[in-house]
Amino acid sequence: LAKTNVLLTCTSKGCGTEISVCRQVVGSELYLKWVCENGHCAKKCCSQPLLNRQLHGGDLLLASTTLLSGSNFQKMVMFSKFLNLPFL
């Protein structure tokens, strides 16, 4: 992700407008989308690998860690607040 090369202007035919980055946090993953002012998508990226049936690796790890450690949801929410992690 750090080595991703994205152009500063849109390469769609006849567009050439500036590209901006849109961020969205869903569950434990971060989605990045590079979009121009006219709505053309230059690149999309997700912070976690996608497993079978549209399940992200981080969500599976958080659920299994909570269950196997004997913890509960309230403790995991408090832990994520200490680390400034988004947690739904």
LUMFI-743344 format. One record per residue (C-alpha): residue number from 1; residue in one letter; z, y, x. Coordinates in steps of 0.25 Angstrom, whole numbers, plus 5000, padded with zeros to 4 digits. Layout:
<sites>
<NUM,A,<Z,Y,X>>
...
</sites>
This chain:
<sites>
<1,L,<5000,5000,5000>>
<2,A,<5003,5010,5011>>
<3,K,<4990,5007,5018>>
<4,T,<4982,5009,5005>>
<5,N,<4970,5019,5007>>
<6,V,<4967,5027,4994>>
<7,L,<4957,5038,4994>>
<8,L,<4961,5052,4990>>
<9,T,<4950,5054,4981>>
<10,C,<4944,5045,4970>>
<11,T,<4932,5037,4974>>
<12,S,<4926,5035,4960>>
<13,K,<4912,5040,4958>>
<14,G,<4912,5055,4954>>
<15,C,<4928,5056,4955>>
<16,G,<4933,5060,4968>>
<17,T,<4947,5066,4963>>
<18,E,<4960,5064,4970>>
<19,I,<4968,5051,4969>>
<20,S,<4983,5051,4966>>
<21,V,<4993,5039,4966>>
<22,C,<5000,5035,4953>>
<23,R,<5013,5027,4955>>
<24,Q,<5019,5017,4944>>
<25,V,<5031,5008,4946>>
<26,V,<5031,4996,4937>>
<27,G,<5042,4986,4939>>
<28,S,<5045,4985,4954>>
<29,E,<5031,4989,4958>>
<30,L,<5023,5002,4961>>
<31,Y,<5009,5004,4957>>
<32,L,<5001,5014,4964>>
<33,K,<4988,5019,4958>>
<34,W,<4978,5029,4965>>
<35,V,<4971,5036,4954>>
<36,C,<4962,5048,4954>>
<37,E,<4962,5060,4944>>
<38,N,<4952,5054,4935>>
<39,G,<4959,5041,4934>>
<40,H,<4951,5032,4944>>
<41,C,<4960,5022,4951>>
<42,A,<4958,5022,4966>>
<43,K,<4968,5011,4969>>
<44,K,<4980,5003,4963>>
<45,C,<4992,4997,4970>>
<46,C,<5005,4989,4967>>
<47,S,<5017,4988,4976>>
<48,Q,<5019,4973,4973>>
<49,P,<5011,4961,4973>>
<50,L,<5006,4956,4959>>
<51,L,<5010,4941,4956>>
<52,N,<5005,4932,4946>>
<53,R,<5004,4937,4932>>
<54,Q,<5005,4952,4935>>
<55,L,<5020,4951,4941>>
<56,H,<5023,4959,4953>>
<57,G,<5031,4954,4965>>
<58,G,<5042,4964,4964>>
<59,D,<5045,4962,4950>>
<60,L,<5046,4947,4952>>
<61,L,<5055,4949,4964>>
<62,L,<5064,4959,4957>>
<63,A,<5066,4949,4945>>
<64,S,<5069,4937,4954>>
<65,T,<5078,4945,4963>>
<66,T,<5086,4949,4951>>
<67,L,<5087,4935,4946>>
<68,L,<5090,4928,4959>>
<69,S,<5100,4938,4964>>
<70,G,<5109,4937,4952>>
<71,S,<5107,4952,4950>>
<72,N,<5104,4959,4937>>
<73,F,<5094,4970,4932>>
<74,Q,<5105,4981,4932>>
<75,K,<5108,4978,4947>>
<76,M,<5093,4978,4951>>
<77,V,<5091,4991,4944>>
<78,M,<5103,4997,4952>>
<79,F,<5097,4991,4965>>
<80,S,<5083,4997,4962>>
<81,K,<5090,5011,4959>>
<82,F,<5097,5011,4972>>
<83,L,<5083,5008,4979>>
<84,N,<5075,5018,4970>>
<85,L,<5066,5006,4965>>
<86,P,<5060,5007,4952>>
<87,F,<5065,4995,4944>>
<88,L,<5062,4992,4929>>
</sites>
